[in-house]
């Protein structure tokens, strides 16, 4: 199995977190939607730092 690069890992983490946040928001679970949106923001910030380092 191939190892994910750190960049690819953060990109997938952000996408998955945003999808879950959207789903939970539609289900009315605002607290969990907010938590997942915060996870996505952390992943996006990490991705931004990776891009700056390269």
N, CA, C and O atoms as a Maestro MAE file, in Angstrom:
{
 s_m_m2io_version
 :::
 2.0.0
}

f_m_ct {
 s_m_title
 :::
 protein
 m_atom[216] {
  # First column is atom index #
  i_m_mmod_type
  r_m_x_coord
  r_m_y_coord
  r_m_z_coord
  i_m_residue_number
  s_m_chain_name
  s_m_pdb_residue_name
  s_m_pdb_atom_name
  i_m_atomic_number
  :::
  1 25 0.837 -1.179 0.000 1 A "UNK " " N  " 7
  2 3 0.000 0.000 0.000 1 A "UNK " " CA " 6
  3 2 0.883 1.244 0.000 1 A "UNK " " C  " 6
  4 15 1.845 1.328 0.762 1 A "UNK " " O  " 8
  5 25 0.555 2.197 -0.848 2 A "UNK " " N  " 7
  6 3 1.322 3.435 -0.912 2 A "UNK " " CA " 6
  7 2 1.049 4.305 0.301 2 A "UNK " " C  " 6
  8 15 -0.063 4.341 0.829 2 A "UNK " " O  " 8
  9 25 2.080 4.998 0.725 3 A "UNK " " N  " 7
  10 3 1.903 5.957 1.812 3 A "UNK " " CA " 6
  11 2 1.359 7.260 1.231 3 A "UNK " " C  " 6
  12 15 1.763 7.695 0.153 3 A "UNK " " O  " 8
  13 25 0.440 7.865 1.964 4 A "UNK " " N  " 7
  14 3 -0.051 9.172 1.565 4 A "UNK " " CA " 6
  15 2 0.987 10.221 1.911 4 A "UNK " " C  " 6
  16 15 1.632 10.146 2.956 4 A "UNK " " O  " 8
  17 25 1.145 11.182 1.049 5 A "UNK " " N  " 7
  18 3 1.989 12.308 1.412 5 A "UNK " " CA " 6
  19 2 1.216 13.144 2.432 5 A "UNK " " C  " 6
  20 15 -0.008 13.058 2.528 5 A "UNK " " O  " 8
  21 25 1.941 13.938 3.173 6 A "UNK " " N  " 7
  22 3 1.292 14.780 4.183 6 A "UNK " " CA " 6
  23 2 0.283 15.723 3.521 6 A "UNK " " C  " 6
  24 15 -0.801 15.959 4.055 6 A "UNK " " O  " 8
  25 25 0.643 16.248 2.372 7 A "UNK " " N  " 7
  26 3 -0.255 17.162 1.649 7 A "UNK " " CA " 6
  27 2 -1.545 16.449 1.247 7 A "UNK " " C  " 6
  28 15 -2.639 16.975 1.448 7 A "UNK " " O  " 8
  29 25 -1.415 15.276 0.692 8 A "UNK " " N  " 7
  30 3 -2.590 14.521 0.259 8 A "UNK " " CA " 6
  31 2 -3.457 14.139 1.452 8 A "UNK " " C  " 6
  32 15 -4.685 14.190 1.375 8 A "UNK " " O  " 8
  33 25 -2.824 13.761 2.545 9 A "UNK " " N  " 7
  34 3 -3.555 13.412 3.761 9 A "UNK " " CA " 6
  35 2 -4.393 14.596 4.242 9 A "UNK " " C  " 6
  36 15 -5.577 14.434 4.538 9 A "UNK " " O  " 8
  37 25 -3.797 15.771 4.323 10 A "UNK " " N  " 7
  38 3 -4.524 16.952 4.803 10 A "UNK " " CA " 6
  39 2 -5.650 17.338 3.849 10 A "UNK " " C  " 6
  40 15 -6.718 17.774 4.278 10 A "UNK " " O  " 8
  41 25 -5.404 17.174 2.560 11 A "UNK " " N  " 7
  42 3 -6.444 17.491 1.570 11 A "UNK " " CA " 6
  43 2 -7.653 16.566 1.755 11 A "UNK " " C  " 6
  44 15 -8.793 17.028 1.781 11 A "UNK " " O  " 8
  45 25 -7.400 15.269 1.884 12 A "UNK " " N  " 7
  46 3 -8.500 14.321 2.097 12 A "UNK " " CA " 6
  47 2 -9.207 14.566 3.428 12 A "UNK " " C  " 6
  48 15 -10.432 14.469 3.514 12 A "UNK " " O  " 8
  49 25 -8.432 14.885 4.463 13 A "UNK " " N  " 7
  50 3 -9.027 15.159 5.776 13 A "UNK " " CA " 6
  51 2 -9.960 16.358 5.697 13 A "UNK " " C  " 6
  52 15 -11.042 16.337 6.283 13 A "UNK " " O  " 8
  53 25 -9.558 17.394 4.985 14 A "UNK " " N  " 7
  54 3 -10.404 18.583 4.841 14 A "UNK " " CA " 6
  55 2 -11.684 18.251 4.080 14 A "UNK " " C  " 6
  56 15 -12.774 18.660 4.481 14 A "UNK " " O  " 8
  57 25 -11.550 17.517 2.995 15 A "UNK " " N  " 7
  58 3 -12.727 17.167 2.184 15 A "UNK " " CA " 6
  59 2 -13.714 16.325 2.983 15 A "UNK " " C  " 6
  60 15 -14.916 16.590 2.975 15 A "UNK " " O  " 8
  61 25 -13.208 15.322 3.663 16 A "UNK " " N  " 7
  62 3 -14.085 14.443 4.448 16 A "UNK " " CA " 6
  63 2 -14.760 15.222 5.574 16 A "UNK " " C  " 6
  64 15 -15.956 15.062 5.818 16 A "UNK " " O  " 8
  65 25 -13.988 16.064 6.257 17 A "UNK " " N  " 7
  66 3 -14.570 16.855 7.345 17 A "UNK " " CA " 6
  67 2 -15.660 17.790 6.839 17 A "UNK " " C  " 6
  68 15 -16.694 17.945 7.489 17 A "UNK " " O  " 8
  69 25 -15.439 18.410 5.692 18 A "UNK " " N  " 7
  70 3 -16.456 19.305 5.130 18 A "UNK " " CA " 6
  71 2 -17.707 18.539 4.706 18 A "UNK " " C  " 6
  72 15 -18.825 19.020 4.889 18 A "UNK " " O  " 8
  73 25 -17.521 17.369 4.150 19 A "UNK " " N  " 7
  74 3 -18.684 16.558 3.762 19 A "UNK " " CA " 6
  75 2 -19.505 16.143 4.979 19 A "UNK " " C  " 6
  76 15 -20.734 16.206 4.961 19 A "UNK " " O  " 8
  77 25 -18.817 15.720 6.033 20 A "UNK " " N  " 7
  78 3 -19.526 15.330 7.254 20 A "UNK " " CA " 6
  79 2 -20.212 16.539 7.877 20 A "UNK " " C  " 6
  80 15 -21.342 16.436 8.353 20 A "UNK " " O  " 8
  81 25 -19.531 17.689 7.877 21 A "UNK " " N  " 7
  82 3 -20.126 18.905 8.432 21 A "UNK " " CA " 6
  83 2 -21.415 19.252 7.690 21 A "UNK " " C  " 6
  84 15 -22.420 19.590 8.316 21 A "UNK " " O  " 8
  85 25 -21.390 19.173 6.380 22 A "UNK " " N  " 7
  86 3 -22.578 19.479 5.580 22 A "UNK " " CA " 6
  87 2 -23.708 18.495 5.879 22 A "UNK " " C  " 6
  88 15 -24.865 18.889 6.021 22 A "UNK " " O  " 8
  89 25 -23.360 17.215 5.973 23 A "UNK " " N  " 7
  90 3 -24.369 16.200 6.266 23 A "UNK " " CA " 6
  91 2 -24.994 16.424 7.639 23 A "UNK " " C  " 6
  92 15 -26.215 16.361 7.789 23 A "UNK " " O  " 8
  93 25 -24.162 16.685 8.634 24 A "UNK " " N  " 7
  94 3 -24.665 16.897 9.992 24 A "UNK " " CA " 6
  95 2 -25.489 18.177 10.087 24 A "UNK " " C  " 6
  96 15 -26.467 18.229 10.833 24 A "UNK " " O  " 8
  97 25 -25.108 19.196 9.347 25 A "UNK " " N  " 7
  98 3 -25.891 20.426 9.319 25 A "UNK " " CA " 6
  99 2 -27.276 20.164 8.748 25 A "UNK " " C  " 6
  100 15 -28.271 20.663 9.275 25 A "UNK " " O  " 8
  101 25 -27.345 19.392 7.683 26 A "UNK " " N  " 7
  102 3 -28.640 19.041 7.085 26 A "UNK " " CA " 6
  103 2 -29.482 18.188 8.023 26 A "UNK " " C  " 6
  104 15 -30.711 18.229 7.967 26 A "UNK " " O  " 8
  105 25 -28.826 17.414 8.886 27 A "UNK " " N  " 7
  106 3 -29.540 16.583 9.859 27 A "UNK " " CA " 6
  107 2 -29.947 17.380 11.095 27 A "UNK " " C  " 6
  108 15 -30.678 16.877 11.948 27 A "UNK " " O  " 8
  109 25 -29.475 18.618 11.192 28 A "UNK " " N  " 7
  110 3 -29.833 19.472 12.319 28 A "UNK " " CA " 6
  111 2 -28.883 19.395 13.497 28 A "UNK " " C  " 6
  112 15 -29.145 20.004 14.534 28 A "UNK " " O  " 8
  113 25 -27.783 18.662 13.365 29 A "UNK " " N  " 7
  114 3 -26.803 18.531 14.445 29 A "UNK " " CA " 6
  115 2 -25.743 19.628 14.283 29 A "UNK " " C  " 6
  116 15 -24.656 19.388 13.758 29 A "UNK " " O  " 8
  117 25 -26.079 20.815 14.739 30 A "UNK " " N  " 7
  118 3 -25.220 21.978 14.536 30 A "UNK " " CA " 6
  119 2 -23.906 21.847 15.292 30 A "UNK " " C  " 6
  120 15 -22.861 22.247 14.778 30 A "UNK " " O  " 8
  121 25 -23.934 21.301 16.491 31 A "UNK " " N  " 7
  122 3 -22.701 21.159 17.275 31 A "UNK " " CA " 6
  123 2 -21.680 20.277 16.557 31 A "UNK " " C  " 6
  124 15 -20.505 20.633 16.460 31 A "UNK " " O  " 8
  125 25 -22.125 19.139 16.061 32 A "UNK " " N  " 7
  126 3 -21.200 18.254 15.353 32 A "UNK " " CA " 6
  127 2 -20.776 18.858 14.014 32 A "UNK " " C  " 6
  128 15 -19.629 18.697 13.595 32 A "UNK " " O  " 8
  129 25 -21.685 19.544 13.350 33 A "UNK " " N  " 7
  130 3 -21.336 20.213 12.093 33 A "UNK " " CA " 6
  131 2 -20.242 21.251 12.337 33 A "UNK " " C  " 6
  132 15 -19.295 21.352 11.558 33 A "UNK " " O  " 8
  133 25 -20.370 22.009 13.401 34 A "UNK " " N  " 7
  134 3 -19.369 23.018 13.734 34 A "UNK " " CA " 6
  135 2 -18.035 22.366 14.073 34 A "UNK " " C  " 6
  136 15 -16.985 22.842 13.640 34 A "UNK " " O  " 8
  137 25 -18.067 21.292 14.834 35 A "UNK " " N  " 7
  138 3 -16.841 20.576 15.187 35 A "UNK " " CA " 6
  139 2 -16.117 20.087 13.930 35 A "UNK " " C  " 6
  140 15 -14.902 20.242 13.810 35 A "UNK " " O  " 8
  141 25 -16.857 19.504 13.006 36 A "UNK " " N  " 7
  142 3 -16.244 18.998 11.770 36 A "UNK " " CA " 6
  143 2 -15.741 20.133 10.887 36 A "UNK " " C  " 6
  144 15 -14.717 19.991 10.219 36 A "UNK " " O  " 8
  145 25 -16.449 21.252 10.880 37 A "UNK " " N  " 7
  146 3 -15.983 22.411 10.114 37 A "UNK " " CA " 6
  147 2 -14.666 22.929 10.695 37 A "UNK " " C  " 6
  148 15 -13.773 23.333 9.950 37 A "UNK " " O  " 8
  149 25 -14.545 22.916 12.024 38 A "UNK " " N  " 7
  150 3 -13.291 23.324 12.668 38 A "UNK " " CA " 6
  151 2 -12.162 22.359 12.314 38 A "UNK " " C  " 6
  152 15 -11.024 22.783 12.111 38 A "UNK " " O  " 8
  153 25 -12.470 21.071 12.239 39 A "UNK " " N  " 7
  154 3 -11.464 20.086 11.806 39 A "UNK " " CA " 6
  155 2 -10.994 20.395 10.384 39 A "UNK " " C  " 6
  156 15 -9.804 20.311 10.081 39 A "UNK " " O  " 8
  157 25 -11.936 20.750 9.526 40 A "UNK " " N  " 7
  158 3 -11.595 21.074 8.137 40 A "UNK " " CA " 6
  159 2 -10.689 22.297 8.083 40 A "UNK " " C  " 6
  160 15 -9.728 22.326 7.314 40 A "UNK " " O  " 8
  161 25 -10.988 23.294 8.886 41 A "UNK " " N  " 7
  162 3 -10.165 24.504 8.910 41 A "UNK " " CA " 6
  163 2 -8.748 24.172 9.371 41 A "UNK " " C  " 6
  164 15 -7.782 24.690 8.812 41 A "UNK " " O  " 8
  165 25 -8.613 23.318 10.379 42 A "UNK " " N  " 7
  166 3 -7.273 22.908 10.836 42 A "UNK " " CA " 6
  167 2 -6.504 22.209 9.713 42 A "UNK " " C  " 6
  168 15 -5.314 22.458 9.521 42 A "UNK " " O  " 8
  169 25 -7.183 21.343 8.981 43 A "UNK " " N  " 7
  170 3 -6.521 20.646 7.878 43 A "UNK " " CA " 6
  171 2 -6.130 21.618 6.769 43 A "UNK " " C  " 6
  172 15 -5.056 21.497 6.179 43 A "UNK " " O  " 8
  173 25 -6.994 22.568 6.492 44 A "UNK " " N  " 7
  174 3 -6.682 23.560 5.452 44 A "UNK " " CA " 6
  175 2 -5.512 24.449 5.857 44 A "UNK " " C  " 6
  176 15 -4.682 24.805 5.021 44 A "UNK " " O  " 8
  177 25 -5.445 24.808 7.136 45 A "UNK " " N  " 7
  178 3 -4.309 25.599 7.611 45 A "UNK " " CA " 6
  179 2 -3.017 24.788 7.515 45 A "UNK " " C  " 6
  180 15 -1.976 25.323 7.134 45 A "UNK " " O  " 8
  181 25 -3.080 23.509 7.858 46 A "UNK " " N  " 7
  182 3 -1.903 22.646 7.741 46 A "UNK " " CA " 6
  183 2 -1.486 22.524 6.282 46 A "UNK " " C  " 6
  184 15 -0.294 22.541 5.975 46 A "UNK " " O  " 8
  185 25 -2.442 22.403 5.396 47 A "UNK " " N  " 7
  186 3 -2.150 22.331 3.960 47 A "UNK " " CA " 6
  187 2 -1.493 23.623 3.480 47 A "UNK " " C  " 6
  188 15 -0.563 23.594 2.674 47 A "UNK " " O  " 8
  189 25 -1.979 24.743 3.978 48 A "UNK " " N  " 7
  190 3 -1.400 26.035 3.616 48 A "UNK " " CA " 6
  191 2 0.055 26.122 4.082 48 A "UNK " " C  " 6
  192 15 0.908 26.631 3.356 48 A "UNK " " O  " 8
  193 25 0.336 25.632 5.276 49 A "UNK " " N  " 7
  194 3 1.704 25.637 5.798 49 A "UNK " " CA " 6
  195 2 2.614 24.726 4.972 49 A "UNK " " C  " 6
  196 15 3.773 25.055 4.719 49 A "UNK " " O  " 8
  197 25 2.085 23.598 4.562 50 A "UNK " " N  " 7
  198 3 2.876 22.670 3.726 50 A "UNK " " CA " 6
  199 2 3.231 23.341 2.410 50 A "UNK " " C  " 6
  200 15 4.362 23.239 1.934 50 A "UNK " " O  " 8
  201 25 2.257 24.028 1.827 51 A "UNK " " N  " 7
  202 3 2.496 24.720 0.548 51 A "UNK " " CA " 6
  203 2 3.540 25.823 0.702 51 A "UNK " " C  " 6
  204 15 4.378 26.016 -0.179 51 A "UNK " " O  " 8
  205 25 3.488 26.546 1.824 52 A "UNK " " N  " 7
  206 3 4.462 27.608 2.068 52 A "UNK " " CA " 6
  207 2 5.872 27.046 2.228 52 A "UNK " " C  " 6
  208 15 6.848 27.660 1.797 52 A "UNK " " O  " 8
  209 25 5.968 25.873 2.852 53 A "UNK " " N  " 7
  210 3 7.274 25.257 3.102 53 A "UNK " " CA " 6
  211 2 7.928 24.758 1.809 53 A "UNK " " C  " 6
  212 15 9.152 24.649 1.728 53 A "UNK " " O  " 8
  213 25 7.118 24.462 0.819 54 A "UNK " " N  " 7
  214 3 7.670 23.945 -0.451 54 A "UNK " " CA " 6
  215 2 8.020 25.041 -1.336 54 A "UNK " " C  " 6
  216 15 8.497 24.808 -2.447 54 A "UNK " " O  " 8
  :::
 }
 m_bond[215] {
  # First column is bond index #
  i_m_from
  i_m_to
  i_m_order
  :::
  1 1 2 1
  2 2 3 1
  3 3 4 2
  4 3 5 1
  5 5 6 1
  6 6 7 1
  7 7 8 2
  8 7 9 1
  9 9 10 1
  10 10 11 1
  11 11 12 2
  12 11 13 1
  13 13 14 1
  14 14 15 1
  15 15 16 2
  16 15 17 1
  17 17 18 1
  18 18 19 1
  19 19 20 2
  20 19 21 1
  21 21 22 1
  22 22 23 1
  23 23 24 2
  24 23 25 1
  25 25 26 1
  26 26 27 1
  27 27 28 2
  28 27 29 1
  29 29 30 1
  30 30 31 1
  31 31 32 2
  32 31 33 1
  33 33 34 1
  34 34 35 1
  35 35 36 2
  36 35 37 1
  37 37 38 1
  38 38 39 1
  39 39 40 2
  40 39 41 1
  41 41 42 1
  42 42 43 1
  43 43 44 2
  44 43 45 1
  45 45 46 1
  46 46 47 1
  47 47 48 2
  48 47 49 1
  49 49 50 1
  50 50 51 1
  51 51 52 2
  52 51 53 1
  53 53 54 1
  54 54 55 1
  55 55 56 2
  56 55 57 1
  57 57 58 1
  58 58 59 1
  59 59 60 2
  60 59 61 1
  61 61 62 1
  62 62 63 1
  63 63 64 2
  64 63 65 1
  65 65 66 1
  66 66 67 1
  67 67 68 2
  68 67 69 1
  69 69 70 1
  70 70 71 1
  71 71 72 2
  72 71 73 1
  73 73 74 1
  74 74 75 1
  75 75 76 2
  76 75 77 1
  77 77 78 1
  78 78 79 1
  79 79 80 2
  80 79 81 1
  81 81 82 1
  82 82 83 1
  83 83 84 2
  84 83 85 1
  85 85 86 1
  86 86 87 1
  87 87 88 2
  88 87 89 1
  89 89 90 1
  90 90 91 1
  91 91 92 2
  92 91 93 1
  93 93 94 1
  94 94 95 1
  95 95 96 2
  96 95 97 1
  97 97 98 1
  98 98 99 1
  99 99 100 2
  100 99 101 1
  101 101 102 1
  102 102 103 1
  103 103 104 2
  104 103 105 1
  105 105 106 1
  106 106 107 1
  107 107 108 2
  108 107 109 1
  109 109 110 1
  110 110 111 1
  111 111 112 2
  112 111 113 1
  113 113 114 1
  114 114 115 1
  115 115 116 2
  116 115 117 1
  117 117 118 1
  118 118 119 1
  119 119 120 2
  120 119 121 1
  121 121 122 1
  122 122 123 1
  123 123 124 2
  124 123 125 1
  125 125 126 1
  126 126 127 1
  127 127 128 2
  128 127 129 1
  129 129 130 1
  130 130 131 1
  131 131 132 2
  132 131 133 1
  133 133 134 1
  134 134 135 1
  135 135 136 2
  136 135 137 1
  137 137 138 1
  138 138 139 1
  139 139 140 2
  140 139 141 1
  141 141 142 1
  142 142 143 1
  143 143 144 2
  144 143 145 1
  145 145 146 1
  146 146 147 1
  147 147 148 2
  148 147 149 1
  149 149 150 1
  150 150 151 1
  151 151 152 2
  152 151 153 1
  153 153 154 1
  154 154 155 1
  155 155 156 2
  156 155 157 1
  157 157 158 1
  158 158 159 1
  159 159 160 2
  160 159 161 1
  161 161 162 1
  162 162 163 1
  163 163 164 2
  164 163 165 1
  165 165 166 1
  166 166 167 1
  167 167 168 2
  168 167 169 1
  169 169 170 1
  170 170 171 1
  171 171 172 2
  172 171 173 1
  173 173 174 1
  174 174 175 1
  175 175 176 2
  176 175 177 1
  177 177 178 1
  178 178 179 1
  179 179 180 2
  180 179 181 1
  181 181 182 1
  182 182 183 1
  183 183 184 2
  184 183 185 1
  185 185 186 1
  186 186 187 1
  187 187 188 2
  188 187 189 1
  189 189 190 1
  190 190 191 1
  191 191 192 2
  192 191 193 1
  193 193 194 1
  194 194 195 1
  195 195 196 2
  196 195 197 1
  197 197 198 1
  198 198 199 1
  199 199 200 2
  200 199 201 1
  201 201 202 1
  202 202 203 1
  203 203 204 2
  204 203 205 1
  205 205 206 1
  206 206 207 1
  207 207 208 2
  208 207 209 1
  209 209 210 1
  210 210 211 1
  211 211 212 2
  212 211 213 1
  213 213 214 1
  214 214 215 1
  215 215 216 2
  :::
 }
}
